[in-house]
């Protein structure tokens, strides 16, 4: 993934309670980091997440793939970055986490989001309107 495609970066510090018995961040914790990054992005963009869900439009994770490269440890600080593409009704979040100090790649993830409305997949045009400036026009 190209560096210039990133549209959002969040700095996150590792907390000791996120470590497993080997002294590294537990693999499941990365799901929280990725979700926290997406939610911080949504908040920054002023997307009315609460009103969307009250109106019955619910963005949900449909698929997530994660490649783990190098573990994070106590005291590490990461840069969690993302960029987005749209494929029909799917919003594809490409998310990478880097060790801030070393620049090493920690995790690469691809997260597919769809919008549900009344129990069915919606095209997602309401969500797309809020992030259209970031979607590839190709």
C-alpha positions as a Markdown table, in Angstrom:
| # | Residue | x | y | z |
|---|---|---|---|---|
| 1 | Unk | 0.0 | 0.0 | 0.0 |
| 2 | Unk | 1.3 | 3.4 | -0.9 |
| 3 | Unk | 2.1 | 5.8 | 1.8 |
| 4 | Unk | 0.2 | 8.7 | 0.1 |
| 5 | Unk | -3.1 | 6.8 | 0.3 |
| 6 | Unk | -3.4 | 7.1 | 4.1 |
| 7 | Unk | -6.1 | 9.5 | 5.1 |
| 8 | Unk | -6.0 | 9.2 | 8.8 |
| 9 | Unk | -3.4 | 8.4 | 11.5 |
| 10 | Unk | -4.0 | 7.7 | 15.2 |
| 11 | Unk | -1.2 | 7.4 | 17.8 |
| 12 | Unk | -1.9 | 4.7 | 20.4 |
| 13 | Unk | 0.2 | 3.6 | 23.4 |
| 14 | Unk | 0.4 | 0.0 | 24.4 |
| 15 | Unk | -1.1 | -0.6 | 27.9 |
| 16 | Unk | 0.4 | -3.3 | 30.1 |
| 17 | Unk | -2.9 | -5.1 | 30.5 |
| 18 | Unk | -3.0 | -5.8 | 26.8 |
| 19 | Unk | 0.1 | -8.1 | 27.0 |
| 20 | Unk | -0.1 | -11.8 | 27.1 |
| 21 | Unk | 2.0 | -14.2 | 29.2 |
| 22 | Unk | 4.9 | -13.8 | 26.6 |
| 23 | Unk | 5.1 | -10.1 | 27.2 |
| 24 | Unk | 3.7 | -9.1 | 23.8 |
| 25 | Unk | 0.4 | -7.6 | 22.8 |
| 26 | Unk | -2.2 | -10.3 | 22.6 |
| 27 | Unk | -3.3 | -10.9 | 19.0 |
| 28 | Unk | -7.0 | -10.2 | 19.8 |
| 29 | Unk | -6.1 | -6.7 | 21.1 |
| 30 | Unk | -5.2 | -5.6 | 17.5 |
| 31 | Unk | -8.9 | -5.9 | 16.7 |
| 32 | Unk | -9.5 | -3.2 | 19.3 |
| 33 | Unk | -6.7 | -1.0 | 17.9 |
| 34 | Unk | -8.2 | -1.3 | 14.4 |
| 35 | Unk | -11.7 | -0.6 | 15.5 |
| 36 | Unk | -10.6 | 2.3 | 17.7 |
| 37 | Unk | -8.8 | 3.8 | 14.7 |
| 38 | Unk | -11.9 | 3.5 | 12.5 |
| 39 | Unk | -14.1 | 5.1 | 15.2 |
| 40 | Unk | -11.7 | 7.9 | 15.7 |
| 41 | Unk | -11.7 | 8.5 | 12.0 |
| 42 | Unk | -15.5 | 8.6 | 11.9 |
| 43 | Unk | -15.5 | 11.0 | 14.8 |
| 44 | Unk | -13.0 | 13.3 | 13.2 |
| 45 | Unk | -15.1 | 13.4 | 10.0 |
| 46 | Unk | -18.2 | 14.3 | 11.9 |
| 47 | Unk | -20.1 | 11.3 | 10.6 |
| 48 | Unk | -23.3 | 11.1 | 12.7 |
| 49 | Unk | -22.9 | 7.5 | 13.7 |
| 50 | Unk | -25.5 | 7.7 | 16.4 |
| 51 | Unk | -28.1 | 9.3 | 14.1 |
| 52 | Unk | -27.4 | 6.8 | 11.4 |
| 53 | Unk | -28.1 | 3.9 | 13.7 |
| 54 | Unk | -31.2 | 5.6 | 15.2 |
| 55 | Unk | -32.4 | 5.9 | 11.6 |
| 56 | Unk | -31.9 | 2.2 | 11.1 |
| 57 | Unk | -28.7 | 2.3 | 9.1 |
| 58 | Unk | -26.1 | 0.2 | 10.8 |
| 59 | Unk | -22.5 | -0.1 | 9.5 |
| 60 | Unk | -21.1 | -3.6 | 10.4 |
| 61 | Unk | -17.9 | -5.5 | 9.9 |
| 62 | Unk | -18.5 | -8.2 | 7.2 |
| 63 | Unk | -14.9 | -9.5 | 6.9 |
| 64 | Unk | -11.5 | -8.8 | 8.4 |
| 65 | Unk | -8.2 | -10.2 | 7.4 |
| 66 | Unk | -5.1 | -9.5 | 9.5 |
| 67 | Unk | -1.4 | -10.2 | 8.8 |
| 68 | Unk | 0.7 | -10.1 | 11.9 |
| 69 | Unk | 4.4 | -9.1 | 11.4 |
| 70 | Unk | 6.2 | -7.9 | 14.5 |
| 71 | Unk | 4.7 | -7.8 | 18.0 |
| 72 | Unk | 4.3 | -4.7 | 20.1 |
| 73 | Unk | 5.5 | -4.7 | 23.7 |
| 74 | Unk | 5.0 | -2.7 | 26.9 |
| 75 | Unk | 6.0 | 0.9 | 26.4 |
| 76 | Unk | 5.7 | 0.8 | 22.6 |
| 77 | Unk | 3.7 | 3.5 | 20.8 |
| 78 | Unk | 2.1 | 2.7 | 17.5 |
| 79 | Unk | 0.8 | 4.7 | 14.5 |
| 80 | Unk | -2.4 | 3.2 | 13.3 |
| 81 | Unk | -3.2 | 4.4 | 9.8 |
| 82 | Unk | -6.0 | 3.8 | 7.2 |
| 83 | Unk | -7.4 | 4.6 | 3.8 |
| 84 | Unk | -10.7 | 3.6 | 2.2 |
| 85 | Unk | -12.0 | 2.3 | -1.1 |
| 86 | Unk | -15.6 | 1.5 | -2.1 |
| 87 | Unk | -16.7 | -1.6 | -4.0 |
| 88 | Unk | -20.4 | -1.4 | -4.6 |
| 89 | Unk | -22.1 | -1.7 | -1.2 |
| 90 | Unk | -18.8 | -2.5 | 0.5 |
| 91 | Unk | -16.4 | 0.0 | 2.2 |
| 92 | Unk | -12.9 | -1.5 | 2.3 |
| 93 | Unk | -10.7 | -0.1 | 5.1 |
| 94 | Unk | -7.0 | -0.8 | 4.5 |
| 95 | Unk | -5.4 | -0.4 | 7.9 |
| 96 | Unk | -1.8 | -0.7 | 8.9 |
| 97 | Unk | -0.1 | -0.4 | 12.3 |
| 98 | Unk | 3.5 | 0.7 | 12.6 |
| 99 | Unk | 5.9 | 0.9 | 15.6 |
| 100 | Unk | 6.3 | 4.7 | 16.0 |
| 101 | Unk | 10.0 | 4.4 | 17.2 |
| 102 | Unk | 11.3 | 1.9 | 14.7 |
| 103 | Unk | 8.9 | 2.3 | 11.8 |
| 104 | Unk | 8.5 | -1.5 | 11.6 |
| 105 | Unk | 5.2 | -2.8 | 10.2 |
| 106 | Unk | 3.3 | -4.5 | 13.0 |
| 107 | Unk | 0.0 | -5.4 | 11.3 |
| 108 | Unk | -1.6 | -5.1 | 7.9 |
| 109 | Unk | -5.4 | -5.5 | 7.9 |
| 110 | Unk | -8.3 | -5.3 | 5.4 |
| 111 | Unk | -11.7 | -4.6 | 6.9 |
| 112 | Unk | -14.9 | -4.8 | 4.9 |
| 113 | Unk | -17.8 | -2.8 | 6.2 |
| 114 | Unk | -21.4 | -3.0 | 4.9 |
| 115 | Unk | -24.4 | -1.0 | 5.9 |
| 116 | Unk | -27.5 | -2.9 | 7.1 |
| 117 | Unk | -30.9 | -1.4 | 7.0 |
| 118 | Unk | -34.0 | -3.3 | 8.3 |
| 119 | Unk | -31.9 | -6.5 | 8.3 |
| 120 | Unk | -30.7 | -6.2 | 4.7 |
| 121 | Unk | -27.5 | -4.9 | 3.2 |
| 122 | Unk | -28.0 | -1.3 | 2.0 |
| 123 | Unk | -26.0 | 0.2 | -0.8 |
| 124 | Unk | -24.4 | 2.6 | 1.7 |
| 125 | Unk | -24.9 | 5.8 | -0.1 |
| 126 | Unk | -25.6 | 7.7 | 3.1 |
| 127 | Unk | -22.3 | 6.7 | 4.5 |
| 128 | Unk | -20.5 | 7.3 | 1.2 |
| 129 | Unk | -21.8 | 10.9 | 1.1 |
| 130 | Unk | -19.9 | 11.6 | 4.4 |
| 131 | Unk | -16.6 | 10.2 | 3.1 |
| 132 | Unk | -16.9 | 10.8 | -0.6 |
| 133 | Unk | -13.7 | 13.0 | -0.7 |
| 134 | Unk | -11.7 | 9.9 | 0.3 |
| 135 | Unk | -13.2 | 7.4 | -2.1 |
| 136 | Unk | -11.3 | 6.5 | -5.2 |
| 137 | Unk | -13.0 | 7.9 | -8.3 |
| 138 | Unk | -11.7 | 5.1 | -10.5 |
